[in-house]
Amino acid sequence: MAIVKQGSTTLNAGSKGDKGDKGDDGVSGGTSPSIKVVTNQTELTEALGVGIKELSIQADFTLTSNATIPDGAILSDGGGKITVGSFELTFVNNEFKSDYLRTFIDLGASGTINESSTFSQVDFDIIWFGVVFDYDHSTGIGTDNFNALRQVFAIPRINNGGTITALKDGAFATSVVTQASHNYDTPTGVYMSGDNVHFKMGSKTIYQVLGNAIDYTRGFSVFRTSNSSVSGGLFRGDGRYWHTRATPETNHGGSHGVVISGKNDYLKFSSPISEWEGDCLIGKTDYRAVHSSAGGDAGLSDANFTSKDIIIEFDGTESADTNWDTSKLYDLSSSVMQEYKEMLIGGNYAFQGENGFTSNKAIISFYDGIGTFIERTNLVDIFQPIPLKDTYEQCRVSLPSPDFTELDGTIFAIRSSTGIEITSPYISYGYRQGMSNMQMHSTLTNVNFINNGRRDDGSTSSPSYGVDLEDGYQMLNNINFINCKFDRNALGSLILKGTKYVKFTDCSINYNTFGESANFTTPTRTAFSTGNGHYTNVSGSTFKEASVSSGRYDKYYGNQFWDCGFTVAFEGEQISNNTFYNGTGFEPTKDGSLNTALTYISDNVNNFSAPSTVSAFTFRQSNMVIKNHIIDYNGQNIASTPTGTASNSDVALGSIDGFYVNNIDTAGFETSSTCSVPAMDINNFQAPFHLLRVYNNGVRNFTISNSSCARYEDRNTQFPNIGIGEFTTESLINSKVITPSSGYISGGTYTLRLREYDYNFYAENTTISYEGGNNSGGNSLLLLNNQGTKVFNKCIIRTDRLSTTIDLNTQATNGAVTFIDCEFSNITITLRAGDKILYTKPNSNCASYVDNATALAALGEGYYYKDTTTGKFEVTIA
């Protein structure tokens, strides 16, 4: 049907008409006096006639020059197409309209949109602007849409809001370019930016990067947004075609997938990401070093701390304080500081104990331009953003007694993000890693980090983690993982370094069934390491075949660990209400630098359904408090060492209150069943079928009480053995040392043995008993060789072996042995000079003396003896 027009006004439309009723061929029919038919550039750019609101593109034509769209016009799809070529479109308060997924403004490889354009509404599909969906993943070939994508994503940025869709099924491709030099620079590749910007892909839509040999690229950037979102589809890299590059392994790990950079507030990202040679997802915080050693003014260093042993008070006065040192005035009036309006102090990995920072706290005092004091902060964390008021022009930094030989810190200008939500269903095949360095105040929910650190042929890279959060200067704190999964990541699920307040809730780390070879069958334990993080919280999560390590002030609560190892930093952690199934249990990972920060380990259970060749709990840096820990062997007949100690000369600072070794059958393994513990206060340690050995750690007084074991041995190899000086005391109170069978006595073992070190020993209300029958094992009840005294008060000392003699001339050396109110069964004690058997009440075993004077000289005051003259029991009186 012919097109009938009066001037430029459509009176009747045929196959390419207005946007009235749609015909079967996907175009419109009907009439509308507000719609103008456009078939050439002149009709596109001439002023709108009276009543005209919409320009319907109903013929294909190519621009011959730059074009400006009339003010307020709506550009609609009428079945035609504008080919922009190498020219520029300028929009003036325009919007776009189409009911179809087809192109009607083709930007192609070189068409551009003027950055000064304005829009009345931004809601369009990328295909309207010429993005071609023809990528074939089997060949890696498709149209390069780089220019068109750069241009269409500029529209909502220019408009400061809008929705971009990509709803067509299939893949559209883009090339990449080398990224900008700095995180704060505008991205050089395809990027989304602005307020209230939303990019929505269809469920079968793929954003594809073409194969390339360029390093340090970004597939898609989200840059400085607020209240924005990305959803649907899939972001897919060129990982499948890595082998086609001339040098496939050369630095391509710096080419990342989705990059969230700059300040982003309240961003929601829910698209999956896969097959990138670098990291699938990475966060880049907008920061700049303002005062640093690299910048020429030495930053936070010895030379700039001009007020040693000085602290700034809240009124601005200086006070002498040997615990603090204060810097010179640092300028805050630079343009970057004024623009960013936030600062933080840190530098490299400068947390407590590193780079000269002896604490992770600081005080900042603020001044005006002429040095007049304004105010100071309370204690603030390093690497935490501090808002800058307009009146702040200078500052001084006070640090708690830094190590000036190592101090190397920086003052950064920073723009921090908040409210980032990531709900990608999966992040997979990031050859370098799955995700790195997400911005602060981010939450990841229901994300599956799977097969990262490997390619589809099984080859692996480095670091090869599912998630890697490092570099404290990027403010890696307050990042939450909720119900996330870590599955078959090559070398590890997670590694933290320099982070704070990272939280994992209801997450799962699955068995690594791929292993490290191409056959995908060998299970390999992978790392979940929070060891170099700070204040990490892990709760309600399940770990399988993972090597877990905790870090400074971490909390692990209510988790399940299957076939895992758990290394403890002993730097102020809280580990409670966790259940372990098989695996290697608790091990020491390092000597903590915070020796006064107690680690609390409470209400945990180790279940073993299979033999374990290592200790379920290993003590090293023993600044820990352990409460109600259960090790359950579920009836196994095995050799077991439920607890072990690693050599450490430091004094054990903690304690144990409630430790239970349950359901173990030691028959045949009696002498190899051992619980080694540090020299620390221990209450209620129940290991009735094991040797309880006090082993290693520095000199201190300690008490073991209300406990049970099959044998007891002190083997404090870190104690001196010189036999002189003032000794500490080891006490065994209200406990039971009961040897249940003769199998425990072999090769020089004893029911109770004190080795040759400098300490006194005191036992009270304790049973020491051999219950292995009337056999030779009953002879090996006591061997008392410690250098100090040995006192047994109100103890039961017995053996099943009849008529056993314990000759202290051979069974004891060094200090005297004293028995007070003890009960002996089947035992005769042969004393040495200085040894005593004393009673504070009449007893048939009381020694006999002719008078009080003789008894007093032998026993001391207040002890009973039998008067040989009267036959009565008497008490010695001085």
C-alpha positions in Angstrom: 0.0 0.0 0.0 1.3 3.4 -0.8 2.2 5.9 1.9 -0.1 8.9 1.8 1.2 12.1 3.4 0.2 15.8 3.7 3.5 17.6 4.0 5.3 15.5 6.5 2.2 14.3 8.3 1.2 10.7 7.8 -2.5 10.3 6.7 -2.3 6.6 5.9 0.4 4.0 6.4 1.0 0.7 4.6 3.6 -1.9 5.4 5.7 0.7 7.1 3.3 2.8 9.1 2.8 4.3 12.5 2.7 2.5 15.7 -1.0 1.6 15.6 -2.4 -1.9 15.3 0.4 -4.4 14.5 0.1 -6.6 11.4 1.4 -10.1 11.0 4.6 -8.9 9.3 5.7 -7.1 12.5 5.0 -3.6 11.4 2.1 -1.3 12.2 -0.9 -0.1 10.4 -3.4 2.6 11.2 -3.2 6.4 11.3 -2.1 9.0 13.9 -1.7 12.7 13.3 1.0 12.9 16.0 3.4 10.6 14.1 5.7 11.7 11.3 7.1 9.1 8.9 10.8 9.4 8.5 12.5 8.0 5.4 15.6 10.2 5.1 18.0 12.5 7.0 16.1 15.6 6.1 12.9 14.3 7.5 14.8 13.1 10.6 16.3 16.5 11.5 13.8 19.1 10.3 11.7 20.8 13.0 8.6 19.1 14.2 5.3 20.2 12.7 2.4 21.2 14.8 1.1 18.3 16.9 4.0 16.0 15.8 5.5 14.1 18.7 6.9 10.9 17.2 9.4 10.2 14.4 8.7 6.8 12.9 11.7 5.4 11.0 10.0 3.7 8.1 12.8 3.4 5.6 16.5 2.5 5.6 18.8 5.4 5.0 22.4 6.4 5.9 23.5 9.6 7.4 25.7 11.8 5.3 26.6 14.2 8.1 26.2 14.7 11.8 22.5 15.0 12.8 20.6 16.7 15.6 17.2 15.2 16.5 14.4 17.8 17.0 13.7 18.8 20.6 11.3 16.5 22.4 10.9 14.0 19.5 10.2 10.3 20.2 12.2 8.1 17.8 10.2 5.0 17.0 10.7 1.8 15.1 8.5 1.8 12.0 10.4 -0.9 10.2 13.2 1.2 8.8 16.8 1.8 10.0 19.1 4.8 10.3 22.7 3.8 9.6 24.8 6.4 11.4 28.1 5.4 9.8 31.0 7.5 11.1 28.8 10.5 12.0 27.4 11.8 15.3 23.9 12.0 16.6 22.9 14.7 19.0 19.7 14.2 21.0 17.7 17.0 22.5 15.2 15.9 25.1 14.4 12.7 23.1 13.3 9.2 23.9 13.0 5.9 22.0 10.2 3.5 21.3 9.8 0.1 19.7 7.8 -3.1 20.2 10.4 -5.2 18.5 13.9 -6.6 19.1 15.4 -5.2 16.0 17.7 -2.3 15.0 16.3 1.1 13.8 19.3 3.3 14.8 22.5 1.5 13.7 25.6 3.0 15.4 27.8 0.3 14.0 31.6 0.4 14.4 32.0 4.2 14.4 28.8 6.1 14.9 28.7 8.2 18.1 26.3 10.0 20.4 27.2 13.5 21.4 28.0 13.7 25.1 26.0 16.9 25.4 22.8 15.2 24.3 19.8 15.2 26.6 16.9 12.7 26.9 13.4 12.9 28.3 13.3 9.2 29.0 15.8 6.4 28.7 14.4 2.9 28.4 15.6 0.9 25.4 17.1 -2.3 24.1 20.7 -2.4 22.9 19.6 -4.1 19.6 17.7 -0.9 18.7 21.1 0.8 18.3 22.7 -1.9 16.1 24.1 -4.4 18.5 24.4 -7.7 16.6 23.6 -11.0 18.2 25.6 -13.3 15.9 28.4 -14.7 18.1 29.1 -18.4 17.7 30.9 -19.9 20.7 31.9 -23.0 18.7 34.1 -20.9 16.5 34.7 -17.8 18.7 33.6 -15.6 15.8 31.0 -12.8 15.9 30.5 -9.1 15.1 32.5 -6.7 17.3 29.9 -4.4 19.0 32.5 -2.5 21.0 31.5 1.0 19.7 27.8 0.5 19.8 28.0 -0.7 23.4 30.2 2.1 24.5 27.7 4.6 22.9 24.4 3.1 24.2 25.8 2.8 27.8 26.6 6.5 27.6 22.9 7.4 27.2 21.8 6.7 30.8 25.0 8.1 32.1 24.3 11.4 30.2 20.7 11.3 31.2 21.6 10.3 34.8 19.3 7.4 34.8 17.5 4.9 32.7 17.0 1.2 31.8 19.0 -0.6 29.1 17.8 -4.1 28.1 19.4 -6.9 26.0 16.4 -9.3 25.7 17.2 -11.2 22.5 18.3 -14.8 22.9 21.9 -15.5 21.9 25.3 -13.9 22.3 26.5 -10.4 21.3 30.2 -9.8 21.3 32.7 -7.1 22.0 36.4 -6.6 21.8 38.4 -5.2 24.7 41.1 -2.6 25.1 43.9 -2.0 27.6 42.4 -0.7 30.8 42.9 2.8 32.2 46.0 3.5 34.3 44.2 4.0 37.6 41.1 2.9 39.4 39.8 6.4 39.5 40.2 6.9 35.7 37.2 6.6 33.4 37.2 3.1 32.0 38.4 2.6 28.5 36.2 -0.3 27.7 32.5 -0.8 27.8 31.1 0.6 31.1 28.0 1.6 32.9 27.9 4.7 35.0 25.5 7.1 36.6 22.5 7.2 39.0 19.5 4.9 38.7 21.0 3.0 35.7 19.7 -0.5 35.1 21.0 -3.1 32.6 18.8 -6.1 32.2 19.6 -9.1 30.0 17.3 -11.9 29.0 17.6 -15.3 30.5 19.3 -16.7 27.4 21.3 -13.6 26.5 25.2 -13.6 26.7 27.5 -10.7 26.9 30.6 -12.1 25.1 34.2 -10.9 24.9 36.0 -11.8 21.7 39.3 -13.8 21.8 42.2 -11.5 22.2 45.9 -11.3 23.3 45.6 -8.0 25.2 46.6 -7.9 28.8 45.1 -5.8 31.6 41.6 -5.5 30.1 38.1 -5.2 31.6 35.2 -7.0 30.0 32.5 -4.8 31.5 32.8 -2.1 34.2 30.4 -0.7 36.6 31.8 2.7 37.4 30.6 5.3 40.0 26.9 4.4 40.1 24.2 4.8 42.7 20.8 3.0 43.0 21.7 1.0 39.9 21.5 -2.7 38.9 22.7 -5.4 36.5 20.6 -8.5 36.0 20.0 -11.5 33.8 22.0 -13.1 31.1 25.6 -14.2 31.3 28.9 -12.3 31.2 31.3 -14.6 29.4 35.0 -14.1 28.6 37.4 -15.5 26.0 38.7 -18.2 28.3 37.8 -21.0 25.9 40.1 -19.5 23.3 43.2 -18.9 25.5 45.3 -21.4 23.5 44.8 -19.4 20.2 47.1 -16.6 21.5 50.7 -16.5 20.4 51.8 -16.4 24.0 48.8 -17.9 25.9 50.3 -17.7 29.4 51.8 -14.2 29.2 50.2 -11.9 31.8 46.7 -12.5 30.6 45.7 -13.0 34.2 45.3 -9.3 34.4 42.3 -9.3 32.1 39.2 -9.4 34.2 35.5 -9.9 33.6 33.2 -7.6 35.4 34.9 -4.8 37.3 33.1 -2.8 39.9 35.2 0.3 40.3 35.0 3.8 41.8 32.3 4.7 44.4 29.2 2.6 43.9 26.3 3.0 46.4 23.4 0.6 46.5 24.3 -1.4 43.4 22.5 -4.7 42.7 24.3 -7.2 40.5 22.7 -10.6 39.7 24.2 -11.9 36.5 26.4 -15.0 36.3 30.0 -14.5 35.1 32.2 -17.2 33.5 35.3 -18.1 31.5 37.7 -15.2 32.1 41.5 -15.5 32.0 41.9 -13.1 35.0 39.2 -12.8 37.7 35.6 -13.2 36.8 34.6 -10.4 39.2 36.8 -7.8 40.9 36.2 -4.7 42.9 38.4 -1.6 42.6 38.0 1.1 45.2 38.5 4.7 44.3 41.5 5.8 46.3 44.6 7.9 45.9 47.8 8.1 48.0 48.2 11.7 49.1 51.0 11.4 51.6 53.3 8.4 51.2 56.9 7.3 51.0 56.5 6.8 47.3 55.1 10.3 46.9 58.2 12.1 48.2 57.1 13.4 51.6 57.8 10.2 53.4 54.2 9.7 54.5 53.8 8.1 57.9 57.4 7.5 58.8 59.9 8.3 61.6 61.0 11.5 60.0 57.5 12.9 60.1 56.6 11.9 63.7 58.1 15.0 65.2 56.4 14.7 68.6 57.6 11.5 70.2 55.9 10.4 73.5 53.1 12.9 72.9 49.3 12.5 72.5 46.8 15.2 71.4 44.0 15.7 73.9 40.4 16.4 73.0 41.0 20.1 73.6 44.0 20.1 71.3 46.6 20.3 74.0 49.7 18.1 73.9 50.3 15.7 76.8 53.3 13.6 77.6 52.5 9.9 77.1 55.1 7.3 76.4 52.5 5.1 74.8 51.9 7.5 71.9 53.8 9.3 69.2 52.3 12.2 67.1 53.2 13.4 63.6 53.7 16.8 62.0 50.8 18.6 60.3 49.8 17.0 57.0 48.0 19.1 54.4 44.4 18.1 53.5 43.6 21.1 51.2 44.6 19.4 48.0 42.0 19.2 45.2 41.8 15.4 45.5 41.2 15.5 49.2 38.5 18.2 48.7 36.9 16.2 46.0 36.9 12.8 47.7 35.9 14.1 51.2 37.2 11.0 53.0 40.6 9.9 54.2 42.1 6.8 55.7 45.5 5.8 57.0 47.3 2.6 56.3 49.7 1.4 53.7 50.6 -1.9 52.1 49.4 -4.6 54.5 50.0 -2.3 57.5 47.8 -3.9 60.2 49.0 -4.5 63.7 52.4 -6.1 63.8 53.2 -5.2 60.2 54.9 -2.2 58.5 55.7 -0.8 62.0 52.1 -0.5 63.2 52.0 -1.9 66.7 48.3 -1.3 66.9 45.4 -1.2 64.4 44.2 2.0 66.1 45.0 5.7 65.6 43.9 9.2 66.6 43.5 11.9 64.0 43.5 15.6 65.1 42.2 18.2 62.6 43.3 21.8 62.1 42.5 24.8 59.9 44.8 26.3 57.3 46.8 28.3 59.9 47.1 25.4 62.4 44.3 26.2 64.7 43.0 23.1 66.4 39.4 22.1 65.4 38.8 18.6 66.9 40.2 15.2 67.2 38.7 11.7 66.8 38.3 9.0 69.3 40.3 5.8 68.5 39.7 4.9 64.9 40.7 1.8 63.0 43.4 2.1 60.3 42.0 1.4 56.8 38.7 2.8 57.8 37.3 5.9 56.0 37.1 9.1 58.0 34.7 11.8 56.6 36.4 15.2 56.0 34.6 18.3 56.9 35.0 21.4 54.8 36.9 23.1 57.7 39.5 20.4 57.9 42.6 21.7 56.1 45.4 19.9 58.0 45.7 16.9 60.3 48.1 15.2 62.7 48.2 11.5 63.2 48.9 9.9 66.6 49.9 6.2 66.7 50.4 3.9 69.7 54.3 3.6 69.9 55.0 2.5 66.4 58.2 0.6 65.4 60.0 3.5 63.8 62.6 1.3 62.2 59.7 -0.3 60.1 57.0 2.4 60.0 55.9 3.0 56.4 52.3 4.3 56.2 50.2 6.3 53.9 47.4 8.9 54.1 44.9 8.1 51.3 42.0 10.1 49.8 39.1 7.7 49.4 35.6 7.4 48.1 34.0 4.5 49.9 31.0 2.5 48.6 28.1 1.1 50.5 25.2 -1.2 49.9 26.5 -3.4 47.0 24.5 -6.6 46.6 25.7 -9.4 44.4 23.4 -12.4 43.8 25.0 -14.0 40.7 23.9 -17.6 40.5 27.4 -18.7 39.7 30.9 -17.3 39.1 32.9 -19.9 37.4 36.1 -20.6 35.4 37.9 -17.5 36.4 41.3 -18.9 35.4 43.1 -16.6 37.8 40.4 -16.5 40.4 36.6 -16.2 40.8 36.4 -12.9 42.6 38.9 -10.5 44.0 38.8 -7.5 46.3 35.1 -6.6 46.4 34.4 -3.2 47.7 33.4 -2.5 51.3 29.8 -2.8 52.6 29.1 -5.5 50.0 26.8 -8.5 50.4 27.0 -11.7 48.3 24.0 -13.9 48.5 23.4 -17.4 46.9 26.5 -17.1 44.7 28.2 -20.4 43.7 31.9 -20.0 43.2 32.7 -23.0 41.0 35.6 -24.3 39.0 37.7 -21.2 39.4 41.5 -21.3 39.0 41.1 -23.8 36.1 40.2 -23.9 32.5 37.8 -26.3 30.9 40.7 -28.6 30.0 41.5 -28.9 33.7 44.7 -26.9 33.7 45.2 -24.7 36.7 46.6 -21.2 37.4 47.6 -19.2 40.5 46.3 -18.1 43.0 43.3 -20.2 41.8 40.9 -19.3 44.6 37.2 -18.9 44.4 37.5 -15.6 46.4 40.6 -13.7 47.1 40.3 -10.5 49.2 43.7 -8.9 49.7 45.2 -5.4 50.0 43.9 -3.5 53.0 44.3 -0.1 51.2 41.3 -1.1 49.2 39.2 -1.1 52.3 38.3 -4.8 52.2 35.9 -4.7 55.2 32.3 -5.3 56.0 31.8 -7.8 53.2 29.1 -10.4 53.8 28.7 -13.8 52.2 25.3 -15.4 52.8 24.3 -18.9 51.6 27.2 -18.9 49.1 28.8 -22.1 47.7 32.4 -22.9 47.0 32.8 -25.8 44.7 35.9 -27.4 43.0 38.0 -24.2 43.0 41.5 -25.4 42.1 43.7 -24.3 45.0 41.4 -22.8 47.4 37.9 -21.5 48.2 38.9 -18.4 50.0 42.0 -16.4 51.1 41.9 -13.2 53.1 44.7 -10.7 53.7 44.4 -7.3 55.3 40.6 -7.6 55.6 38.3 -6.6 58.4 34.8 -7.6 59.4 34.2 -10.1 56.6 31.3 -12.4 57.4 30.2 -15.8 56.2 26.7 -17.1 57.1 25.2 -20.4 56.0 27.8 -21.0 53.3 29.1 -24.3 52.0 32.5 -25.5 50.8 32.1 -28.8 49.0 34.4 -31.7 48.3 36.9 -30.8 45.6 36.2 -33.7 43.3 38.2 -32.3 40.4 41.6 -32.4 42.0 44.6 -31.0 40.3 44.7 -33.1 37.1 42.7 -33.1 33.9 40.9 -36.4 34.7 38.8 -34.5 37.3 38.8 -37.4 39.7 41.4 -36.9 42.4 40.0 -35.2 45.5 42.2 -32.5 47.0 41.8 -30.6 50.2 41.6 -26.9 49.3 42.1 -23.8 51.5 39.5 -21.6 53.3 41.9 -19.2 54.8 40.9 -16.3 57.0 44.3 -16.5 58.7 45.5 -13.1 57.6 42.1 -11.4 58.0 40.9 -9.6 61.1 37.5 -10.0 62.9 36.2 -12.5 60.4 32.9 -14.1 61.4 32.0 -17.6 60.0 28.7 -19.2 61.2 26.2 -21.8 60.2 28.4 -23.0 57.3 29.4 -26.5 56.1 33.0 -27.3 55.1 34.0 -30.5 53.2 37.6 -31.5 52.5 38.8 -28.0 53.3 41.9 -26.8 55.0 40.5 -24.0 57.2 42.6 -21.5 59.1 41.4 -18.7 61.4 42.9 -15.3 61.9 43.1 -12.4 64.3 39.9 -12.0 66.4 37.9 -14.3 64.1 34.7 -16.0 65.2 33.8 -19.4 64.0 30.3 -20.4 65.4 27.9 -23.2 64.7 29.7 -24.7 61.7 30.1 -28.3 60.4 33.5 -29.5 59.2 33.7 -32.8 57.2 37.2 -34.3 56.6 38.8 -30.9 57.2 41.9 -29.5 58.9 41.6 -26.4 61.1 44.6 -24.4 61.9 44.3 -21.8 64.7 46.3 -18.6 64.7 45.7 -18.2 68.5 45.3 -14.5 68.1 42.1 -13.7 70.0 39.7 -16.0 68.0 36.4 -17.3 69.3 35.7 -20.8 68.0 32.5 -22.3 69.5 29.6 -24.7 68.9 31.2 -26.3 65.8 31.1 -30.0 64.9 34.0 -31.8 63.2 33.7 -35.1 61.3 37.0 -36.9 60.8 39.7 -34.7 59.4 42.7 -33.5 61.3 41.0 -31.2 63.8 42.7 -28.2 65.4 46.3 -27.4 64.6 48.5 -24.4 65.4 49.3 -22.3 62.3 51.7 -19.8 63.8 53.0 -18.2 67.0 50.6 -15.3 67.5 52.1 -11.9 67.8 49.3 -10.9 70.1 50.4 -13.1 73.0 48.0 -11.5 75.5 44.9 -11.9 73.2 43.3 -15.1 74.5 41.7 -17.5 72.0 38.4 -19.0 73.2 37.5 -22.5 72.0 34.3 -23.8 73.5 31.5 -26.3 73.0 33.0 -28.0 70.0 32.8 -31.7 69.0 35.2 -33.8 67.0 33.6 -37.0 65.7 35.8 -39.7 64.2 34.2 -42.6 62.3 37.5 -43.6 60.7 41.0 -43.9 62.1 42.9 -40.7 62.5 46.7 -40.7 62.5 47.1 -37.1 63.8 46.0 -35.3 66.9 42.4 -33.9 66.9 43.8 -30.9 68.9 47.3 -29.7 68.8 48.6 -27.1 71.2 51.4 -24.7 70.4 50.9 -21.0 71.2 48.8 -21.8 74.2 47.2 -18.5 74.9 43.8 -20.2 74.7 40.8 -20.9 76.9 39.1 -24.2 76.0 35.7 -25.2 77.4 33.6 -28.3 76.9 35.4 -29.8 74.0 34.4 -33.4 73.0 36.4 -35.8 70.9 34.2 -38.9 70.1 35.8 -41.9 68.4 32.4 -43.7 68.1 33.6 -47.0 69.5 36.6 -47.5 67.2 39.5 -49.8 68.2 42.4 -47.6 67.2 45.6 -46.0 68.3 44.8 -42.4 69.0 46.5 -39.1 70.1 43.4 -36.9 70.7 45.7 -34.0 71.8 49.2 -33.1 71.0 51.7 -30.3 71.8 54.2 -28.6 69.5 57.4 -27.3 71.0 57.1 -23.8 72.4 59.0 -22.2 75.2 56.4 -19.5 75.9 54.4 -19.6 79.0 50.9 -21.0 78.4 48.5 -18.2 79.2 45.1 -19.9 78.9 43.2 -22.8 80.5 41.0 -25.8 79.9 37.7 -26.4 81.5 35.9 -29.4 80.2 37.6 -31.7 77.7 36.2 -35.2 77.0 37.7 -38.1 75.0 34.7 -40.5 74.5 33.9 -43.9 73.0 37.4 -45.2 72.3 38.6 -48.8 72.4 42.3 -48.8 73.1 42.8 -52.6 73.4 46.1 -53.4 71.7 47.0 -49.7 71.5 47.3 -48.9 75.2 50.8 -47.5 75.3 50.4 -45.4 72.1 47.1 -43.8 73.3 48.2 -40.4 74.5 46.8 -36.9 75.3 49.5 -34.3 75.5 48.6 -30.9 77.1 50.5 -27.7 77.8 51.5 -26.6 81.3 48.4 -24.7 82.0 45.4 -24.8 84.4 43.2 -27.7 83.4 39.9 -28.7 84.9 37.6 -31.6 84.0 39.8 -33.3 81.4 38.3 -36.8 80.9 40.5 -39.3 79.1 40.2 -42.4 81.1 41.8 -44.7 78.5 44.8 -42.4 77.6 48.0 -41.2 79.1 47.7 -37.6 80.1 51.1 -36.0 79.5 52.0 -32.5 80.5 54.4 -31.6 77.7 56.2 -28.4 76.6 55.5 -24.7 77.2 57.3 -22.3 79.6 57.6 -22.3 83.4 54.5 -21.5 85.5 52.4 -22.7 88.4 49.5 -24.8 87.2 46.7 -27.1 88.5 45.0 -30.1 86.9 41.8 -30.8 88.7 38.7 -33.0 88.5 40.2 -35.0 85.7 40.7 -38.7 84.8 43.3 -40.6 82.8 44.8 -44.1 82.5 48.3 -42.8 83.2 49.8 -39.4 84.1 53.2 -38.1 83.2 54.9 -34.7 83.5 57.4 -34.2 80.7 57.9 -30.5 80.7 60.9 -30.4 78.4 60.8 -26.5 78.3 61.3 -26.4 82.1 64.9 -26.2 83.4 66.7 -29.2 84.9 69.4 -27.8 87.1 68.0 -28.7 90.5 68.5 -25.3 92.2 66.5 -22.2 92.6 62.8 -21.5 93.5 60.6 -24.0 91.8 57.1 -23.6 90.5 54.4 -26.1 91.6 52.3 -28.5 89.5 49.1 -29.6 91.3 46.9 -32.6 90.6 43.6 -32.2 92.5 40.4 -34.3 92.8 41.4 -36.5 89.9 41.7 -40.1 89.0 44.7 -41.8 87.5 43.5 -45.3 87.0 45.4 -47.8 84.8 42.6 -50.2 83.7 44.7 -53.0 82.3 48.2 -54.4 82.2 48.5 -53.4 78.5 49.3 -49.8 79.6 52.5 -50.9 81.5 55.3 -51.7 79.1 58.8 -50.6 78.4 59.2 -48.3 81.4 55.7 -46.8 81.6 54.1 -46.0 84.9 50.7 -45.2 86.3 52.2 -41.8 87.5 55.6 -40.6 86.4 57.3 -37.2 87.1 60.3 -36.6 85.0 63.5 -34.8 85.9 62.7 -31.1 85.7 62.6 -28.2 88.1 59.2 -28.2 89.7 57.4 -29.2 92.9 54.5 -31.6 92.7 51.4 -31.6 94.8 48.5 -34.1 94.6 45.3 -33.8 96.7 42.1 -36.0 96.9 43.4 -37.9 93.9 43.3 -41.7 93.2 46.4 -43.3 91.8 45.5 -46.9 91.0 46.7 -49.9 89.0 43.6 -52.1 88.2 45.2 -54.4 85.7 45.2 -57.5 88.0 47.6 -59.2 90.3 50.6 -59.1 88.0 53.9 -57.5 87.5 52.4 -54.4 86.0 51.3 -53.4 89.5 54.9 -52.7 90.4 55.0 -49.7 88.0 52.8 -47.4 90.0 55.0 -44.4 90.9 58.2 -43.0 89.5 58.9 -39.6 91.1 62.1 -38.0 89.7 61.2 -34.3 89.5 63.8 -32.0 91.1 61.4 -30.5 93.6 59.2 -31.9 96.4 56.4 -34.4 96.0 53.4 -34.1 98.3 50.4 -36.5 98.2 47.6 -35.2 100.4 44.4 -37.3 101.1 45.1 -39.5 98.1 44.2 -43.1 97.4 47.3 -45.1 96.2 46.6 -48.7 95.4 47.4 -51.6 93.1 45.8 -54.9 92.3 49.1 -56.6 92.7 49.3 -58.1 96.2 52.1 -57.2 98.6 53.6 -54.5 96.4 56.5 -52.5 97.8 57.3 -49.1 96.5 60.9 -48.4 97.4 61.5 -44.6 97.1 65.2 -45.3 97.0 64.7 -46.5 93.5 61.3 -45.0 92.6 62.1 -41.4 93.5 65.1 -39.0 93.2 65.8 -35.5 94.3 63.2 -33.7 96.5 61.5 -35.3 99.5 58.2 -37.3 99.1 55.5 -36.7 101.7 52.2 -38.6 102.1 49.5 -36.9 104.1 46.4 -38.8 105.2 46.7 -41.1 102.2 45.1 -44.5 101.9 47.3 -47.4 100.7 46.0 -50.7 99.4 48.3 -53.7 98.7 51.2 -51.3 99.1 54.2 -50.9 101.4 56.2 -47.7 101.1 59.9 -47.7 101.8 61.0 -44.2 102.7 64.3 -42.4 102.1 65.8 -40.0 104.6 63.5 -37.0 104.6 60.5 -38.8 103.1 57.4 -38.9 105.4 54.0 -40.5 105.8 51.8 -38.2 107.9 48.3 -38.3 109.3 46.2 -35.5 110.7 43.9 -38.0 112.4 44.4 -41.4 114.0 45.3 -44.2 111.5 46.5 -47.7 112.0 49.4 -46.8 109.6 50.7 -44.1 111.9 54.3 -44.3 112.7 55.3 -45.3 116.3 57.4 -43.2 118.6 58.3 -43.3 122.3 57.3 -39.8 123.0 56.2 -36.4 121.6 59.7 -35.0 121.3 60.9 -37.9 119.1 57.7 -37.8 117.0 57.8 -34.0 116.6 61.4 -34.2 115.4 60.4 -36.8 112.8 57.0 -35.6 111.7 56.6 -32.0 112.5 53.8 -30.3 114.5 50.1 -31.4 114.2 50.5 -35.0 113.0 49.4 -38.2 114.7 51.7 -41.0 115.9 51.3 -44.1 118.0 52.8 -43.8 121.5 54.7 -47.0 122.1 54.5 -46.5 125.9 50.7 -46.0 126.2 49.6 -47.6 122.9 47.5 -44.5 122.2 47.3 -42.2 119.2 48.7 -38.8 120.0 49.2 -35.6 118.0 52.6 -33.9 117.9 52.8 -30.6 119.9 55.6 -28.1 119.6 
